[in-house]
Amino acid sequence: MSKLTSAQSLSMCYTVTVGWISQHNNIPSDQVDTSSKFEDFGVSGGAYLQCCNEIIATLNRASGKTMTLSGAWRVQHMDDVILDFIGALSDQLLASPDAPVAIKAADFAINQGKS
């Protein structure tokens, strides 16, 4: 199974996070100022927690990882500027284990279904 690189992880986290903000604020992605905080886009409290949940789900589907973010991690990064949040998120994604189905799919592909 090919390992997710740091650059790939960062790119995925950037795309998903900026895309989420863009979609929920009805603005183009290129207008999301990543030096701003989530609260500058009306994302605080419960909306921030929902944002994290949706971003995690999207990243896990896209990466084949099983990333989770603890409550402490979420609180620690709630007031980050978007770009810092993306960097911390990327670190978490890289450290996350592969999903069992991703491991099985990779094994199947490598072995072409041979047991």
Secondary structure, 3 states (H helix, E strand, C coil): CCCCCHHHHHHHHHHHHHHHHHHHHCCCHHHCCCCCEHHHHCCCCHHHHHHHHHHHHHHHHHHCECCCCCHHHHHHHCCCEHHHHHHHHHHHHHHCCECHHHHHHHHHHHHCCCC
